[in-house]
């Protein structure tokens, strides 16, 4: 790409202390530091037979702005996910936010579904018109169960409590510890 015309897209969680950034006018110059998080070691832990069983199912968990690194993993193609029935891995994304207004990248959901990622938005404080899943992503995982745990891997990004609860559920179900990947 041409560095002179490079563009970047950011997902920034609005808080009481960052209005200087979230309310900035288009074209405002800002300084930034390197990305936080270590990325997901997908090649090392999801690919191959490191755990004697191939990964056939990928479970993705995002809470709030944690959807940004999960989006990058989905769109990178590294997950090896394919449309249902085509022989690739299956994938399900549990994406938790408070309400519909907090859902980011909704315009990408159909694209992700088309590439083989089942998208499950979960709202903890839904409005009256919400017909989808409610509560927390970890509760939805408990309700749905883990498909073939020894052949499953997971990527998690979001609040510590969510990550700990989901990890506990996955490990108790029989997912290999090394296949539960976090971005921190």
Backbone bond lengths (Angstrom), bond angles and torsions (degrees), N, CA, C in turn:
res aa  C-N    CA-C-N  psi(-1)  N-CA   C-N-CA  omega(-1)  CA-C   N-CA-C  phi
1 X - - - 1.456 - - 1.524 111.49 -
2 X 1.286 114.75 155.82 1.448 122.34 179.00 1.532 108.99 -79.87
3 X 1.333 116.77 113.37 1.465 121.16 -177.67 1.520 112.00 -59.86
4 X 1.297 117.07 -30.73 1.461 121.37 -179.35 1.530 111.36 -65.18
5 X 1.325 117.27 -32.59 1.459 121.80 -177.45 1.524 112.58 -113.81
6 X 1.326 116.91 19.93 1.462 120.51 -178.71 1.525 110.47 -65.42
7 X 1.311 115.68 146.83 1.462 119.60 175.71 1.525 108.63 -132.33
8 X 1.303 115.57 153.62 1.451 122.84 -179.79 1.519 108.28 -131.74
9 X 1.313 115.88 150.33 1.450 121.07 176.93 1.523 107.55 -119.54
10 X 1.325 117.02 132.24 1.455 122.13 -177.86 1.517 110.11 -123.66
11 X 1.313 115.57 145.70 1.447 121.91 171.06 1.519 105.75 -112.09
12 X 1.323 116.77 114.67 1.458 121.70 -175.07 1.520 108.66 -118.40
13 X 1.316 114.64 123.18 1.462 120.21 178.15 1.524 108.79 -75.07
14 X 1.333 116.67 122.39 1.464 121.19 -179.84 1.524 109.31 -76.77
15 X 1.326 115.40 127.77 1.461 121.47 177.40 1.528 108.34 -128.59
16 X 1.319 116.29 177.35 1.461 120.55 178.47 1.520 112.21 -66.62
17 X 1.337 117.16 -21.69 1.467 121.22 -173.61 1.521 115.31 -104.19
18 X 1.335 119.25 2.68 1.459 117.88 -176.68 1.526 114.81 -122.90
19 X 1.316 116.60 25.64 1.459 120.44 176.52 1.521 112.89 -58.00
20 X 1.337 116.91 -29.75 1.468 121.17 177.87 1.528 110.42 -57.03
21 X 1.338 116.82 -26.73 1.455 120.84 -179.78 1.529 111.66 -100.57
22 X 1.323 116.80 -48.43 1.464 119.41 -175.87 1.527 113.16 -70.85
23 X 1.319 117.37 -20.34 1.461 120.74 178.18 1.536 112.70 -102.44
24 X 1.322 117.01 5.54 1.473 120.57 -178.44 1.522 110.77 -66.57
25 X 1.313 115.68 145.68 1.458 121.46 178.71 1.524 110.21 -73.73
26 X 1.316 115.92 151.02 1.469 120.62 175.99 1.516 109.02 -54.91
27 X 1.315 116.62 136.93 1.454 121.99 179.11 1.520 114.34 91.29
28 X 1.324 117.37 -7.59 1.461 120.47 177.64 1.519 109.49 -63.99
29 X 1.319 117.66 133.52 1.465 121.58 179.68 1.518 109.53 -85.08
30 X 1.322 115.67 135.58 1.455 121.71 177.53 1.530 108.86 -134.51
31 X 1.312 115.75 158.46 1.461 120.78 174.12 1.514 107.77 -104.70
32 X 1.324 116.53 148.42 1.455 119.64 179.39 1.519 110.42 -141.67
33 X 1.306 115.40 162.32 1.459 121.39 177.10 1.520 108.41 -108.63
34 X 1.305 115.81 -178.16 1.459 119.30 -178.23 1.519 111.22 -65.95
35 X 1.312 114.99 164.78 1.454 122.89 -178.69 1.519 110.50 -65.69
36 X 1.335 116.16 141.19 1.461 120.75 173.71 1.524 108.79 -88.39
37 X 1.296 117.07 155.63 1.456 121.25 -178.98 1.512 110.15 96.24
38 X 1.298 114.95 155.85 1.459 120.63 -175.94 1.509 113.78 -102.16
39 X 1.314 117.83 0.94 1.453 119.68 -174.38 1.519 109.81 77.55
40 X 1.303 116.45 176.13 1.455 121.78 179.74 1.525 109.38 -105.97
41 X 1.336 118.99 125.19 1.474 120.85 178.97 1.536 111.00 -77.91
42 X 1.328 115.89 66.80 1.463 121.84 -174.85 1.524 111.47 -64.96
43 X 1.318 117.37 -50.03 1.466 120.34 -176.44 1.525 111.44 -59.56
44 X 1.319 117.10 -38.65 1.462 121.22 -176.67 1.522 113.50 -74.57
45 X 1.324 118.41 -30.05 1.461 120.27 -170.34 1.525 116.22 -121.27
46 X 1.308 118.13 -19.14 1.462 120.69 -179.75 1.533 110.57 -100.74
47 X 1.312 116.48 -37.67 1.469 121.11 -179.64 1.524 111.63 -77.56
48 X 1.307 116.10 158.78 1.460 121.80 171.59 1.512 114.24 73.38
49 X 1.323 114.68 -162.48 1.458 121.95 -174.89 1.518 111.36 -118.29
50 X 1.321 117.46 35.50 1.456 121.58 -179.15 1.533 111.38 -54.66
51 X 1.303 116.95 -32.45 1.462 121.48 -177.67 1.526 111.59 -110.91
52 X 1.326 117.31 22.45 1.461 124.55 177.44 1.518 114.94 70.14
53 X 1.297 118.72 -12.61 1.446 122.12 178.70 1.526 108.16 -126.21
54 X 1.327 118.40 131.99 1.474 119.32 179.65 1.533 110.93 -70.04
55 X 1.300 116.06 150.77 1.470 120.60 176.64 1.519 108.20 -81.05
56 X 1.322 115.59 116.62 1.458 120.96 178.53 1.519 112.39 -108.60
57 X 1.331 116.45 -19.80 1.460 121.69 -177.29 1.518 109.04 -129.05
58 X 1.308 116.28 131.83 1.457 120.87 176.32 1.529 107.82 -117.91
59 X 1.318 115.04 123.44 1.458 121.36 176.68 1.528 107.60 -105.05
60 X 1.318 115.94 130.49 1.461 122.22 -177.63 1.526 108.31 -117.03
61 X 1.334 115.75 135.51 1.460 120.79 -178.47 1.519 109.09 -131.31
62 X 1.328 116.05 124.71 1.455 121.25 178.37 1.518 108.64 -134.95
63 X 1.317 115.69 138.76 1.457 121.21 173.50 1.519 107.01 -124.58
64 X 1.330 116.78 128.78 1.458 121.41 178.43 1.515 112.68 58.11
65 X 1.344 115.04 -131.83 1.467 119.58 -177.36 1.526 112.62 -71.34
66 X 1.332 117.53 -4.18 1.455 121.39 173.80 1.517 112.34 -62.19
67 X 1.322 117.04 -10.01 1.463 120.51 177.64 1.536 111.38 -67.00
68 X 1.336 118.28 -25.64 1.470 120.36 -176.65 1.535 112.24 -60.93
69 X 1.337 120.54 -52.21 1.466 119.26 177.90 1.530 112.65 -67.18
70 X 1.331 117.53 -30.71 1.464 119.99 177.18 1.526 109.36 -68.12
71 X 1.320 116.93 -39.66 1.471 120.45 175.71 1.522 109.80 -58.27
72 X 1.327 116.78 -45.77 1.463 120.42 179.98 1.524 110.78 -59.06
73 X 1.332 117.29 -41.41 1.470 120.57 179.19 1.525 110.72 -65.02
74 X 1.328 117.49 -43.41 1.467 121.25 179.55 1.520 110.19 -61.22
75 X 1.333 116.30 -49.88 1.457 120.54 -172.99 1.525 113.50 -78.69
76 X 1.330 117.46 -10.86 1.469 120.67 178.89 1.521 112.70 -73.22
77 X 1.323 116.72 -22.78 1.459 120.98 -175.88 1.520 113.30 82.25
78 X 1.326 118.22 -3.12 1.461 121.48 -177.35 1.523 113.68 -72.37
79 X 1.306 118.26 -14.23 1.463 120.05 -177.81 1.527 112.95 -78.04
80 X 1.328 117.39 -15.58 1.461 120.47 179.21 1.515 113.64 67.03
81 X 1.319 116.50 28.37 1.461 122.56 -178.41 1.523 108.62 -85.51
82 X 1.330 115.36 143.25 1.465 120.21 177.60 1.522 108.88 -137.68
83 X 1.318 115.08 165.34 1.457 120.06 178.97 1.521 109.99 -58.00
84 X 1.296 115.85 148.65 1.456 121.81 -179.14 1.527 110.68 -53.62
85 X 1.330 115.69 133.86 1.460 121.09 177.91 1.509 115.29 85.81
86 X 1.348 117.30 -1.81 1.472 119.27 -177.26 1.526 112.62 -98.19
87 X 1.319 117.91 1.95 1.457 120.06 175.52 1.515 116.03 95.88
88 X 1.316 118.26 -6.28 1.461 120.62 178.64 1.513 110.91 -85.51
89 X 1.303 115.26 -176.36 1.464 120.86 176.85 1.517 110.68 -69.80
90 X 1.309 115.02 154.40 1.449 120.20 171.20 1.527 107.89 -94.87
91 X 1.309 116.29 156.48 1.465 120.29 178.47 1.519 109.50 -147.63
92 X 1.333 114.07 143.75 1.459 120.38 175.72 1.520 107.25 -135.01
93 X 1.325 116.14 129.28 1.462 123.06 178.11 1.520 109.35 -106.40
94 X 1.329 116.02 121.04 1.465 122.13 170.20 1.524 106.47 -100.21
95 X 1.314 116.24 116.48 1.464 121.54 -175.01 1.523 109.03 -120.46
96 X 1.333 116.65 108.56 1.447 121.41 -175.72 1.521 114.34 -102.80
97 X 1.325 115.41 133.19 1.466 123.61 174.98 1.530 107.63 -144.81
98 X 1.328 116.02 172.85 1.466 119.41 179.38 1.527 112.17 -70.48
99 X 1.337 116.08 -54.11 1.462 119.53 -174.82 1.522 110.29 -144.25
100 X 1.315 116.77 174.22 1.464 121.64 -175.98 1.528 113.00 -56.87
101 X 1.314 117.68 -35.99 1.465 121.41 -179.33 1.526 111.47 -63.81
102 X 1.334 117.59 -24.02 1.464 121.45 -179.15 1.528 113.44 -85.21
103 X 1.328 117.93 -8.93 1.468 120.51 179.65 1.527 110.02 -68.84
104 X 1.314 116.35 124.76 1.470 121.66 177.11 1.522 109.45 -105.91
105 X 1.307 115.79 154.68 1.468 123.56 176.16 1.527 113.26 62.07
106 X 1.319 117.70 26.65 1.467 121.34 178.51 1.525 110.25 -55.90
107 X 1.322 116.86 -34.77 1.461 120.60 179.90 1.532 111.94 -66.07
108 X 1.315 118.62 -14.12 1.464 123.51 178.70 1.527 113.04 -91.68
109 X 1.324 117.71 -15.70 1.463 120.65 -173.52 1.530 112.36 -56.07
110 X 1.325 117.63 -46.31 1.474 120.35 -179.15 1.532 110.77 -62.75
111 X 1.315 116.91 -40.27 1.467 121.09 177.49 1.532 110.56 -62.20
112 X 1.326 116.47 -45.26 1.466 120.70 179.42 1.526 110.49 -64.12
113 X 1.335 116.56 -42.47 1.462 120.29 177.98 1.525 109.98 -61.88
114 X 1.326 116.56 -40.84 1.459 120.77 178.63 1.515 113.62 -63.54
115 X 1.327 116.57 -27.03 1.462 120.44 179.11 1.524 112.14 -89.22
116 X 1.343 116.93 -0.66 1.456 120.18 176.09 1.511 115.98 108.55
117 X 1.322 118.70 6.23 1.466 121.54 179.11 1.523 108.78 -100.27
118 X 1.326 116.76 113.75 1.458 121.02 175.75 1.527 107.79 -74.40
119 X 1.330 117.42 124.18 1.462 121.82 -177.25 1.527 109.47 -101.73
120 X 1.333 115.60 124.31 1.460 121.80 -179.56 1.532 108.72 -121.66
121 X 1.345 117.77 91.36 1.466 119.31 174.84 1.527 109.49 -71.13
122 X 1.343 115.66 139.59 1.460 121.19 -178.41 1.528 107.41 -130.68
123 X 1.328 116.77 120.94 1.458 120.92 -178.48 1.526 110.76 -107.61
124 X 1.331 115.61 130.35 1.465 119.63 179.40 1.529 112.07 -84.87
125 X 1.334 117.75 -23.92 1.460 122.03 178.62 1.526 108.83 -134.08
126 X 1.338 116.75 66.76 1.468 119.88 -174.10 1.526 112.73 -70.54
127 X 1.319 114.14 152.84 1.458 119.97 173.44 1.520 109.50 -79.70
128 X 1.311 116.05 174.41 1.470 121.31 -177.18 1.521 113.16 -61.62
129 X 1.315 118.68 -29.79 1.459 121.07 -176.29 1.520 114.97 -87.51
130 X 1.319 117.97 -1.38 1.473 120.94 -176.34 1.533 110.35 -74.85
131 X 1.342 116.54 126.06 1.468 121.00 -179.21 1.528 111.84 -109.35
132 X 1.336 117.47 -1.09 1.459 121.08 -177.22 1.519 113.18 -87.53
133 X 1.330 115.39 -162.64 1.463 122.33 -177.39 1.523 110.45 -71.07
134 X 1.319 115.49 148.08 1.458 121.17 -179.88 1.526 109.72 -130.91
135 X 1.319 115.33 160.84 1.459 121.54 -179.57 1.515 109.79 106.34
136 X 1.323 115.32 -131.94 1.462 121.47 -178.18 1.521 109.39 -128.99
137 X 1.330 116.34 154.50 1.464 120.02 -176.37 1.527 111.46 -58.51
138 X 1.328 117.87 -37.16 1.460 119.72 -178.98 1.527 111.38 -65.47
139 X 1.329 117.44 -33.98 1.463 120.01 176.77 1.523 110.90 -69.04
140 X 1.327 116.73 -37.85 1.463 120.24 177.19 1.527 110.65 -65.35
141 X 1.331 117.18 -39.43 1.463 120.41 176.75 1.524 109.74 -61.76
142 X 1.320 117.57 -43.64 1.468 120.53 178.04 1.531 111.03 -59.84
143 X 1.331 116.64 -42.44 1.466 121.20 179.90 1.522 111.49 -65.79
144 X 1.345 117.22 -41.61 1.464 121.55 -175.11 1.522 113.21 -83.57
145 X 1.320 117.06 -28.68 1.455 120.92 -176.68 1.530 111.42 79.59
146 X 1.321 115.25 172.45 1.464 122.27 -178.88 1.529 108.41 -106.66
147 X 1.340 117.75 117.47 1.464 119.68 -179.68 1.533 110.89 -71.58
148 X 1.308 116.79 122.63 1.468 123.78 177.68 1.533 110.67 43.27
149 X 1.330 117.51 73.53 1.471 121.64 -173.37 1.533 115.32 -51.08
150 X 1.330 118.43 -40.89 1.462 120.18 -177.38 1.528 111.97 -69.26
151 X 1.325 116.93 -14.65 1.459 121.40 178.07 1.531 111.24 -110.35
152 X 1.327 116.53 19.63 1.457 120.29 -177.24 1.522 111.67 -116.96
153 X 1.324 115.06 150.77 1.452 122.91 172.60 1.514 108.02 -133.45
154 X 1.324 116.58 165.07 1.461 119.31 -176.76 1.526 111.02 -145.11
155 X 1.326 115.93 147.03 1.456 123.64 172.10 1.514 106.81 -120.63
156 X 1.345 116.83 131.98 1.458 122.16 -177.60 1.516 110.74 -128.64
157 X 1.327 116.22 138.09 1.450 120.85 173.47 1.521 108.61 -152.96
158 X 1.320 115.06 122.49 1.455 119.74 -179.66 1.510 110.07 158.84
159 X 1.301 115.29 -155.30 1.461 120.76 -176.40 1.525 112.16 -64.07
160 X 1.327 114.30 147.18 1.460 121.19 -176.45 1.529 112.02 -55.91
161 X 1.317 117.28 -44.23 1.458 120.84 -179.18 1.517 112.65 -60.78
162 X 1.327 116.53 -41.45 1.459 120.64 177.69 1.517 109.56 -63.85
163 X 1.327 116.98 -48.54 1.463 121.11 -177.58 1.524 111.22 -60.80
164 X 1.312 117.13 -42.03 1.468 120.29 179.54 1.527 111.52 -66.19
165 X 1.325 117.11 -43.56 1.466 120.79 -179.88 1.523 111.66 -64.92
166 X 1.323 116.24 -46.25 1.464 120.43 179.87 1.525 110.15 -63.15
167 X 1.333 116.99 -44.34 1.467 120.29 179.11 1.519 110.60 -59.07
168 X 1.314 117.16 -44.40 1.459 121.48 179.28 1.532 111.17 -59.25
169 X 1.318 117.01 -45.68 1.473 121.74 179.78 1.529 110.40 -62.56
170 X 1.337 116.17 -45.68 1.467 120.47 -178.64 1.525 111.71 -62.82
171 X 1.322 116.95 -46.06 1.466 120.53 -178.28 1.530 111.45 -66.01
172 X 1.330 117.01 -41.31 1.465 120.31 177.52 1.526 111.58 -64.28
173 X 1.328 116.84 -30.00 1.469 120.76 178.63 1.527 111.52 -74.91
174 X 1.351 117.39 -21.70 1.459 120.59 179.27 1.516 115.81 115.35
175 X 1.335 117.86 9.20 1.469 120.57 174.85 1.532 107.18 -70.63
176 X 1.327 116.67 137.12 1.466 120.57 178.31 1.524 109.69 -62.94
177 X 1.316 116.72 135.15 1.460 123.18 -179.18 1.527 111.77 -52.42
178 X 1.302 118.01 -42.66 1.461 122.40 -178.38 1.516 114.81 -68.88
179 X 1.331 116.48 -10.76 1.458 120.06 177.99 1.526 112.47 -99.74
180 X 1.321 116.98 7.75 1.461 121.19 174.48 1.528 105.46 -103.28
181 X 1.313 116.14 101.39 1.455 122.30 -170.84 1.522 111.30 -104.96
182 X 1.324 115.58 135.45 1.462 121.48 175.96 1.522 108.79 -118.76
183 X 1.311 115.21 164.95 1.459 121.40 -177.59 1.530 110.93 -102.19
184 X 1.309 117.40 22.02 1.468 119.73 -178.71 1.498 109.58 -142.90
